[in-house]
C-alpha cells in the first residue's frame, strides 16, 4: 500500500508495515503529519482507514481519496445518508469490482454521483419537469433520481462499455448529488463522476459508521474514510421520475409525504413587508387556480399546487393589515391567519415562478439570486407597478386588490400548473 501526502510518498506492503509497527511502537515519531490519518487497526486489514477526526487538515484526506480513485481503487466515503463505496466512472475494472462486491441482483443500476445539478444535465439532458423540481429542491441531499436515459447526446454514451452497463442498464440511470463535504470535495477535484453503492454486501444492512463498513467489506476495498456516524443514518430515497410524475422504488431519508410536497408546483408572490399586497395576491391566486383545476382551496396541495407569499424586507410573524383582511373578506377569502415571512434562499430555490409587485422587487431578487432571473416576473407583465396601499383608506386596498386580480387573470394560461396531479 502507499501512504503519502504532499511530496512525501512511502511505499510498503501491509506485512512490512505490521513488522515495522511491532519494532517501533511510535511511528508518529517518523511520520508526524501522516500517521494520525490512519487508524491503528488498519495494520491488520487490507484497507487503509483515514480518520478525519484526527487529521490536521481534512483536505489531506480528500487528496488521498482522489489519488486512490484515479489509481483505480475503491474508496468508502461517508455521506449524509450512509457510507458508500465509490469508484471512478472512467475505470471499468474498479466499477466491475464495486459491482461484484455490492450490487444486489435485480436491484437496478448503480448510482452515478455528480458534483451538481448542472453536471446532471450532461448525463440526462432532458430531465422531466418534476425531476427538475426535485433536483433544484433536494440537491445536494438525500434523494436519488432514477431517470430514463434514451438520449443519444448523453455523456453516458462516452463511458466505458462495462461502466455504462452498470449505471444505465435498460436505458435507466440513477443520479445523485451528495451533500457530505468530503465526497463533494472529491467530486470537485475529479474530472468526472463517481459510481457509488452502499458499503455492504447484498442482503446486509446499510453501514452508518466506518466501523460497520469495515466489518462488512473492509477486506474488499482499498481506502475507508472515517468521519463518524452518518447524519441521517438511512439510505437516500430513490424517486423514479418520468413525464407523468414519479414513484418511489425505495423510501429512505425523505418520506413519501415530504417528497410529494417537494415535487409540487410552487408560486411565490412578493412585495415589501408581506402584510398587504402579496398576501392579497396569494389569496386571489389560490382562488383563481382552484377554480381552474376544479377543486376547493383546501385541496390544492393534494393536487400538487402550492401558493405562498413573502416580502423582500419582511419581519417574520406580522399579521396582515386590517384593511387587507377586509378587502379579501369581501371576496370570500380569509386572510386573518396570515403571518408575514421574509423571502429566503429556500423559497427562491423552491419556487417555480416568482411574481413581484414592482420592478424594484424583481431587481432586488435577481441581484441577490441571479439563478432565479428566468423564474422571476413582474405581476403586471411590465405594464406598471402595484403601488403599496399601506396607510391608505379602505377603498385604496379594494382598488389595489382589483388591480392585482386583473393582472393575475392575464397569467392564468402561462403559469404551468395545469398538468399537476
N, C-alpha and C positions, 0 to 999 in steps of 0.2 A: 504494500500500500504506500501511498505518497502523502506525506504531511508537509504543508508549506504555506506560508503567507508572504506576500510581497516578493522579494528576490530570493528568500531563503527556501530551499527545497531539499528535503531529506527523504531518501528512498530506502525502505527496508521492508522485509516481509513481516507478517504477524508473528511468526516464531522468533525472528530476531528481536522484534520489539519486546516480546514477552521475556526473552532471555536478558535483554538489556535492563528491563524494569526490575527483574529479580536481582541483578547485580547492583543496581543503584536505585534505591527506593525514592530518590528525589530527582526525577528527570526535569522538573521545573527549573532546577539549577542551570541546566544547559539550554532549555527552550522556554524562557520565562513568558514569552508572548504567545507561543503556540500551544503549549501544553494545557492551559486552562480551557481550551476549546474542546478538549477530548475527555470523555468520561473514562475513569479507570477500568470499568468493566469491558471497554472495547478491546482490551488486550486478550480477552477470552473468546471474542466473537469475530465474525468475518467482516463486519461493517464498522465504519468509523462513526462515532457519536459526537456531534458538535453541540455543545451545551451553550445556548445563547445567554443564559443567566450568568455564566461565569466568564463570558468573553469580554475583553477590554472594549472591543468595537464590534457590534453586530454585523457591520459591513464585511468584516473578515469572514464571517460565516457564510454570508451571501456569495462572496467571491469564490470561496472554496466549493460551494454547491454549484455555482455556474461552471467552474472549471471541470468538475466531475461530470456534469451533464454534457458539456461539449466533448468530453472524452468518451462518451457513450455509456456512462454509468447510471445506475438507478439511485435516486435521492428521495428520501422520505421527508416531506415538508409538513409543518403544521399549517392548518387553515383555520378560518373562523368556525368551521363545522367539525371536521375530523382530520386525522392525519391521512395524507395521501402519498402514494408512490408516484414519482414523476420521471419521465424520460423525454429527451429531445424528440420533437416530432419529425426531425430530419434524419434520425438514426433508426434504421429498420431493425437492427439486432436488439437495440435497447428496448424498443417498443414490443418486439416479439417476446423478450424476456419478461417484461411487465405483464403482457397478456397471459403468459404461461403461469405466472405466479398468482395474479389477482383476478383475472377475468372469469366470471361465472358463466357457464354455458347458457345461452338464451337470455342473457341479461341486457342485451342491446350493445350499442357501440361504447367504446372507451371515450372518455370526455376529453375535449380539447380545451385547455386553459389558455386564454388570451389575455393581453395586458389591458384592453379597453374595449368599449363598445365599438369604437371606430375600427379597431382591428377585426372585430367580429364580422363586419361587413365584407372583409376580404374573403371570408370563407362562406358566408351566406349573403350575397349582395342584395337580395330582395327578401328581407325579413318581414313577415306579416305584421299588420298594424298592432295587434295585441302583443306580439313579440317585441316590437319596438318600445311599447309602453313598459313592459316588464323589464327590458334591458335598461331603459332610462331610469326606472324607479328602484330596481333591485341590484344593479351592478355598480361598483363591486359589492358582492354579497352572496348569500347562501341559496341562490337559485341557479339551476342548470336548465338552459333552454334546449329542448330537442326540436330540431327543425328539419324540414325536407331539404335535401341537397340535390335537386335536379337542375343544377345550374352550371353550364359549361364554363362560365367566366369565374368560377370559384377557385381560390387558391388550393382547395382540396385536390384539384386535378394535378397540382405540381408536387404533392407529397410523394415520397417513395411508395411503391405499389403496396407493400405489406402494411405500411402505416395507414394508407388510405382504406384498406380492407378492415383495419381495426377501428378506425374512427368514423368511417362513413359506409358501413355495410348496408346494402339495400337502399342506398340513397338517403339515409338518415344520419344526422350529425348532432352531437351534443356539445354545447358551448358553455363556458363559464368564465367569469372574471372574478377570481378570488379576492377577498378583502384583506387577508392577512398580510402584514407588511413584508414579511420575509419572502414569501413566494411572489408577491407583487414586485418586489425589488429585483428578484432574479429574472422575472419575465421582462422587465425593462432593460436588463443587460443582455438578454439573449436576442439572437437575430430572428427567432420565430417562436411559435407556441410550444407548449408542453402537452404531452399526453399524460393524463392522470387517472388513477383508480384508487379506491380505498385501500389503506395499508393493512390488508388482511387477506387470507386465503378464502376461496369460495366457501360459503356456509358459515364463516366465522363472523362474530360481531365487529362493528367498526372500532377502530383504535382512536381513543380520545386523548391518549398520552403517548409520549415517545416510548415509555416502558412497555405499554401494550403492543405497540408496533414492533418493538424488538422481540418480544416473546413470540409474536405470530410469524414474522417474516424477516427477523434480524439477520439470519444467515443467507438470505436470498438477495439482499440489497447491498449497496456499497457505502452509502452515507445516510445517516439519520440525524436530522436536526431536532434537537430537544428544546422547545420553548414553553414547556409546561402543559397544563391541561387546556384543551381547545375551549374557546369561549362558549360556544353553543352546544358542543358535545353531542351533536346529532347530525346526520348527513344532510346535504343540500336537498331541497325539494326539486324534483325534475318536472318541468312543465313541457308537454308536447304541444306545440303551437302550430296551427295552420290558419287558413283564411276564414275558417268557420268558428274559431275560438281556441280553446285549449282543454286538455285533460291532463291528469296527473298520474304518470306511471309510478311515481314514488312521492309520498308526502313526508317531508323531513322538517327542517328548521322553520319553514314558513307553512302555516296551516292552510287548508283549502279556503277557509273563510277569508283569511288575510290576503291570499293570492287573488281571489276574486275581486276584492277591493282594489288591489294594486293593478289589476287589469282593466279597471273601469275607465270610461271616458270622463275626463275631469276638465271643467271650465272654472277659471278663477277670474272674478271681476274685481277691479282695483280702483280705489280712489285714494284720498289722502289719509283720513282718520278712521275710515271704515265704520262710521256711525250714521251716515245718511245715504249718500249716493250709491255706493257699492252694495250695501245691504238691500236697498230697494231694488237695484239691478239684479242681485242674486234671487230675490223672491220672484220678481217678474219673469226672469229667465226660466226658473224652475216651473212656473205656471205654464209658460209657453211650450216648453219641452214636454211636460206631462200631457198636455192637450194633443201635441203632435204624435206622440207614441201611443196614446190611448191608455194611460194609467193614472193613478192618483199620485199626489205629491209624495206620499209615503212609500210608494212602490218604485220610485225612480232608481234607488240604489240597487234593488233587486234586478232591474233592467240593465245594470252596469253603467249608470249615469250619475255623476256627482257634480253639483254646482256649489262653489264656495265664493267667499269674498274676503278681501284683505285690504290693508292700507299701507302705502309706502312710508308713512310716518305715524302709524297707529300705535296707541298704547294698549296692551292686552287687557281684555276684560271689561271694556267700557260699553255700557248699554247704548242702544240707538237713541237718537233724538226723538222726543215725543211727537214732533211734527212728522217725522218719517214713519213712525209707527201708525199714526192716524191716517196718513196717506195710503199706506198699504192696507189698513183695515177697511177702508172704503172700497178696496178692490177684492176683498175677501181673503186677504193674506195676513198671517200673523207674524209680526216682526219683533214681538215683545221679548222673546227669549234670546235674541241675537246678542253676542258679545264680540267686540272688536278683536282683531288679531293683526299683527304686522305681516307683511309679505316676506316670507323666509326663502332661503335657498331651496328647502324641501318643497314648498308649494310651487315655486317656479319650475323646479325639475319635474314635478309630477304633472304639471298642467299640460293638457293637450292644446288648449287655447287660453290666452290671457287677453281680456278686454279691459281697456283703460278708459277712464272718463275724459282724459285730456292728452294732448300731445306731450305735455311736460311729464305726465306719469309714465308714458311709454318711453320717453327719452331716459328717464331715471332708471327704469327697469333694464333697458338694453345696455346702459352704461355699466350697470352692476353685474348683469348676466348676459353677456354677448351671445352665448349659445341659444338664448331664448328669443332672439330677434325675430326669427321666422314664425314664431308662435304667438307673438305679442302684437296686438292691433288696437287701434283707437275705435271705441264702440260706435262712433258716428261714421266710420269708414271715411275719415278725413273731411267730413262736412262741417266740422267745428267741434269745440269743446263743450262738455256738460259742466256748467258753472256750479260752484258749491253753494247750496241754499242755506248753509249754516247761519243762524241768527236772523233769517228772514221770516216773514209771516207764513202761516199755514198754506196760503194759496200758492206761494212760491214753491213749496215742496210738491204740491199737486202738479204744477206745471213741469217741474223737474222730472217727476215720475212719468208724466205723459211723454216727455221728450225721450227719456231712456227707453220706454216701452216701444216707441216708434222706431228708434234705432235698432232695438233687438229684433223687431219684425223683419228688418232687412237682412238679418244674419241667419234666419232660420233654415235656409237652404244651403248654408255654407259651413255650418258648424261641424258636421261629420259624425254625428251621434246616431244616425238613422239605423245603422246596421247592428247596434249594440243589442245584446240579449238581455 
